[in-house]
Amino acid sequence: MHKLLNDAPGEEIFLLGNDAIARGAIEAGVAFASTYPGTPSSEISLALYQVSQESDLYFEYSTNEKVALEVASAAANCGLRTMCMMKHVGLNVAADPLMTLAYVGVTGGLVILTADDPAMFSSQNEQDNRYYAKLAGLPMLEPSSVAEAKEMTAHAFELSEKLKTPVLLRTTTRINHSSGVVTLGKLPRPKTKGAFKKDPFNLVTVPAVSRRLHVSLLEKLERALILSEESDYNRIEGNGPWGVVCNGVGYSYVADAIQDLNISDQTSVLRVGFSHPLPEKRIKAFLKGCEKVLVVEEGEPVLEEGIKALAQEAGLTLTIRGKAPDLFSRLYEYDPAEVRQHLGTYFGVAVPAPAKVDLSGVPEIPQRPPNLCAGCSHRATFYAVKQAAKAVETIYPTDIGCYTLGLLPPLSMADFLICMGSSVSSSCGFAQATDSKVISFIGDSTFFHSGITGLVNAVFNNHNLTLVILDNGTTAMTGHQPNPGVEMAAHGRGTAHRRVSIESVVRGVGVEHVTVIKPYKVKKSIAAIQAALDFEGVSVIISEETCTLYARGLKQLKKKAFRVSDRCVNHRDCINEIACPAFYLHGERPQINANACVGCALCAQICPENAILPLKSSA
Amino acid sequence: MDTHMETKRLIITAVGGQGNLLASKVLGEAALLAKIPVRMSEIHGMAQRGGVVESAIIFGDAHSTIISDGEADLLVGFEPAETLRALGKCNRKTIVITNLAPTPPFTVAIGKGTYPDIETIQELIRAKTARLIAFDAVACAKQAGNVMSVNIVLLGALIQTGVLPISAAQIQTTIRNKTKAAFVDVNLKAFELGMQAAAESAAVSEPPTA
């Protein structure tokens, strides 16, 4: 039995934040879940996928976040409790359905989880998705701990059904990837079969309908405001004159700082957990009891601006500060010492000097950047493209996945990236705006996510570019989730899915020059890529090879390690051109770590002396 | 869980693949068993691509799940250069435990960077913190029967210090209940060897009594 299906109310277990959120949804009777994986949200999806294998929960990996939310919107409008998970930038992709689904509303509870990533541990930006609650007019909940994340998730479903509107549940990485002790609640029997009641004049958003729906959205927000005023998630601790307003993980740093500085008698803390709409009356009453207020919130000054506006309405002139050069930053995540220091400074309390070690004399420590795995097929494809394009001026737009690591030298195969799918669309612009040969890279999952529309654009507008689709048969970066190009049955994931062939899609949208290569066959790959580059118009290379890490997990990897023989005269192309991490220097001579080598033989094919041989050979 | 205890902050730093997250999970589970409040945060994502994986585990009544620079009571490094890189998390009272068997970063392996001298690493840490327990945890892991048990060896050394209010028996119970059945015996042996290594290290590094 999956640990999240443990029907033992009252038992305490140690859970990852993302597992706690999944458990909260299960305790609320979630019947339907859809997602596109993205760090730091991915483990919620993994947990619900696993649970769906052992229960009546329907779960799907959708092609992208917009699709996931549209799928979810229907389930929730058939009365099913539905969850839709994504990372913060995923909500940009889903923003189109989000904005109008807010008008339409739901009948079954719909919880949309947005996992923000302050400090960008694994994201391309650190946008603050609290603005989406304001923009769409949806209630938002924000937990401050792992235990609360479980409770809030369950509560979000109730809130959603009470207001007949989707609820945004916003986490940050330090909730998703923290662990803590949670107390298990009861497991209900969820309603798993929905029923759709036709109501086109409320559900089909033509202008005349939407004009009315916008009115009802504002009415829902009025009701949400009343619930926010009453919510225990907006709670005040202490009754001192120094006010602190905070949300999310910032609350935990504030709580520790108040204890460390021993100022609990002087402070009062308003923790905002139901953050949209803001509890206006409660905030005004809180401000009236304060001499001055500090707002502690990672990201943008959302609370700060809201609170200042409320102070103005209430005719209050007390000092309210948050983001400032001498206080909190809009950049990155906070930490406990930083919050303690600013609290001390702002309220005039001595902060004990930190006893950090003196780091003088510590030598420079070589960096340990992440690297494409030993034997990663992307490395072979990058090498082949580089060789094929040697003679031409190139621009390499790339996309989001493991292959983004091609950015690093010596591969250096990434010139432009803004979001998922931007490789092929931006290539259209580069091809038109310059005389360079434009070669872009996109992974299989990303191609399905948002590469297809760009490719159609390239064909229709007849741009001169080459798109290389790196098809490694999985969504590797986020933990090997499936995508529509995967033969699910072959990977032991049941027979419920049908594979979509990337080659058929590419040919189907009208690309005339399409070649499938096996990247470990270096010469053939280079020749095929050269032919594609010579083609005027849109050409596509599909580079097919299973992710080595995934193959290892499936026990499909037939390792035949290689070694460097005495023929080596130290050209070091193996190290300087492809930088496979299976290599190391022994003395001055390159050697291969047989435990790391997966036998892709890329190095053996590029060695000018043919000095790299199978481990079990005599030469 | 309202057991009051002094807050203890632990950083574990490792290279992806060394089993940091399992070690952290075992500690968290053992703390739950011991009725000690516990919170933890970890940064994964690129762990399987050879990067650094760091966990912060906080025992006691604090709310935070991360540890600021200079505020770790304990630092456990699974790799010597990574232990040194995390020194900024320490203060003069921090107890540091490190594996001494290096896993050189790729840049070093291919001659494009210099790995810090192992003796220098130890001298620096010893000079700047309260105590250093340093030994070859990879050798202990091999002795236990699986090189992958380095994480549990270091857990043994950590518990031997007695700084955390978690007993060896509680960790052993957790190893039996929460780690893969096929590895329980190796892990128990690894844990014991780690405890022994730390005890021997303590015996060597104690200043002679006059």
HADDOCK unambig.tbl for C-alpha pairs under 7 A between the chains (distance, minus, plus):
assign (segid A and resid 14 and name CA) (segid B and resid 28 and name CA) 6.83 0.50 0.50
assign (segid A and resid 14 and name CA) (segid B and resid 29 and name CA) 6.22 0.50 0.50
assign (segid A and resid 174 and name CA) (segid B and resid 41 and name CA) 6.69 0.50 0.50
assign (segid A and resid 177 and name CA) (segid B and resid 41 and name CA) 5.84 0.50 0.50
assign (segid A and resid 177 and name CA) (segid B and resid 42 and name CA) 5.88 0.50 0.50
assign (segid A and resid 177 and name CA) (segid B and resid 43 and name CA) 6.92 0.50 0.50
assign (segid A and resid 178 and name CA) (segid B and resid 40 and name CA) 5.32 0.50 0.50
assign (segid A and resid 178 and name CA) (segid B and resid 41 and name CA) 3.95 0.50 0.50
assign (segid A and resid 178 and name CA) (segid B and resid 42 and name CA) 6.27 0.50 0.50
assign (segid A and resid 178 and name CA) (segid B and resid 65 and name CA) 6.70 0.50 0.50
assign (segid A and resid 179 and name CA) (segid B and resid 39 and name CA) 5.87 0.50 0.50
assign (segid A and resid 179 and name CA) (segid B and resid 40 and name CA) 5.01 0.50 0.50
assign (segid A and resid 179 and name CA) (segid B and resid 41 and name CA) 6.09 0.50 0.50
assign (segid A and resid 180 and name CA) (segid B and resid 38 and name CA) 6.36 0.50 0.50
assign (segid A and resid 180 and name CA) (segid B and resid 39 and name CA) 4.86 0.50 0.50
assign (segid A and resid 180 and name CA) (segid B and resid 40 and name CA) 6.49 0.50 0.50
assign (segid A and resid 252 and name CA) (segid B and resid 63 and name CA) 4.78 0.50 0.50
assign (segid A and resid 252 and name CA) (segid B and resid 64 and name CA) 4.97 0.50 0.50
assign (segid A and resid 253 and name CA) (segid B and resid 63 and name CA) 6.89 0.50 0.50
assign (segid A and resid 253 and name CA) (segid B and resid 64 and name CA) 5.53 0.50 0.50
assign (segid A and resid 255 and name CA) (segid B and resid 63 and name CA) 6.76 0.50 0.50
assign (segid A and resid 256 and name CA) (segid B and resid 62 and name CA) 5.97 0.50 0.50
assign (segid A and resid 256 and name CA) (segid B and resid 63 and name CA) 6.12 0.50 0.50
assign (segid A and resid 256 and name CA) (segid B and resid 64 and name CA) 6.92 0.50 0.50
assign (segid A and resid 335 and name CA) (segid B and resid 66 and name CA) 6.94 0.50 0.50
assign (segid A and resid 335 and name CA) (segid B and resid 68 and name CA) 6.01 0.50 0.50
assign (segid A and resid 336 and name CA) (segid B and resid 64 and name CA) 6.91 0.50 0.50
assign (segid A and resid 336 and name CA) (segid B and resid 68 and name CA) 6.12 0.50 0.50
assign (segid A and resid 337 and name CA) (segid B and resid 68 and name CA) 5.72 0.50 0.50
assign (segid A and resid 354 and name CA) (segid B and resid 70 and name CA) 6.76 0.50 0.50
assign (segid A and resid 355 and name CA) (segid B and resid 70 and name CA) 6.05 0.50 0.50
assign (segid A and resid 355 and name CA) (segid B and resid 91 and name CA) 5.45 0.50 0.50
assign (segid A and resid 356 and name CA) (segid B and resid 69 and name CA) 6.70 0.50 0.50
assign (segid A and resid 356 and name CA) (segid B and resid 70 and name CA) 3.98 0.50 0.50
assign (segid A and resid 356 and name CA) (segid B and resid 88 and name CA) 6.81 0.50 0.50
assign (segid A and resid 356 and name CA) (segid B and resid 90 and name CA) 6.17 0.50 0.50
assign (segid A and resid 356 and name CA) (segid B and resid 91 and name CA) 4.63 0.50 0.50
assign (segid A and resid 357 and name CA) (segid B and resid 70 and name CA) 6.47 0.50 0.50
assign (segid A and resid 357 and name CA) (segid B and resid 88 and name CA) 6.40 0.50 0.50
assign (segid A and resid 357 and name CA) (segid B and resid 90 and name CA) 6.00 0.50 0.50
assign (segid A and resid 357 and name CA) (segid B and resid 91 and name CA) 4.72 0.50 0.50
assign (segid A and resid 357 and name CA) (segid B and resid 92 and name CA) 6.12 0.50 0.50
assign (segid A and resid 357 and name CA) (segid B and resid 128 and name CA) 6.22 0.50 0.50
assign (segid A and resid 363 and name CA) (segid B and resid 116 and name CA) 6.83 0.50 0.50
assign (segid A and resid 365 and name CA) (segid B and resid 81 and name CA) 6.82 0.50 0.50
assign (segid A and resid 365 and name CA) (segid B and resid 85 and name CA) 6.80 0.50 0.50
assign (segid A and resid 365 and name CA) (segid B and resid 115 and name CA) 6.90 0.50 0.50
assign (segid A and resid 365 and name CA) (segid B and resid 116 and name CA) 6.62 0.50 0.50
assign (segid A and resid 366 and name CA) (segid B and resid 113 and name CA) 6.01 0.50 0.50
assign (segid A and resid 366 and name CA) (segid B and resid 114 and name CA) 6.68 0.50 0.50
assign (segid A and resid 366 and name CA) (segid B and resid 115 and name CA) 6.68 0.50 0.50
assign (segid A and resid 368 and name CA) (segid B and resid 51 and name CA) 5.70 0.50 0.50
assign (segid A and resid 368 and name CA) (segid B and resid 52 and name CA) 6.83 0.50 0.50
assign (segid A and resid 368 and name CA) (segid B and resid 105 and name CA) 5.45 0.50 0.50
assign (segid A and resid 369 and name CA) (segid B and resid 51 and name CA) 5.49 0.50 0.50
assign (segid A and resid 370 and name CA) (segid B and resid 46 and name CA) 6.44 0.50 0.50
assign (segid A and resid 370 and name CA) (segid B and resid 49 and name CA) 5.00 0.50 0.50
assign (segid A and resid 370 and name CA) (segid B and resid 50 and name CA) 5.07 0.50 0.50
assign (segid A and resid 370 and name CA) (segid B and resid 51 and name CA) 4.49 0.50 0.50
assign (segid A and resid 371 and name CA) (segid B and resid 49 and name CA) 5.46 0.50 0.50
assign (segid A and resid 371 and name CA) (segid B and resid 50 and name CA) 6.28 0.50 0.50
assign (segid A and resid 372 and name CA) (segid B and resid 49 and name CA) 6.32 0.50 0.50
assign (segid A and resid 373 and name CA) (segid B and resid 49 and name CA) 6.05 0.50 0.50
assign (segid A and resid 478 and name CA) (segid B and resid 45 and name CA) 6.99 0.50 0.50
assign (segid A and resid 575 and name CA) (segid B and resid 110 and name CA) 6.86 0.50 0.50
assign (segid A and resid 581 and name CA) (segid B and resid 106 and name CA) 6.04 0.50 0.50
assign (segid A and resid 584 and name CA) (segid B and resid 109 and name CA) 4.54 0.50 0.50
assign (segid A and resid 584 and name CA) (segid B and resid 110 and name CA) 5.05 0.50 0.50
assign (segid A and resid 585 and name CA) (segid B and resid 109 and name CA) 5.80 0.50 0.50
assign (segid A and resid 585 and name CA) (segid B and resid 110 and name CA) 5.29 0.50 0.50
assign (segid A and resid 585 and name CA) (segid B and resid 111 and name CA) 6.64 0.50 0.50
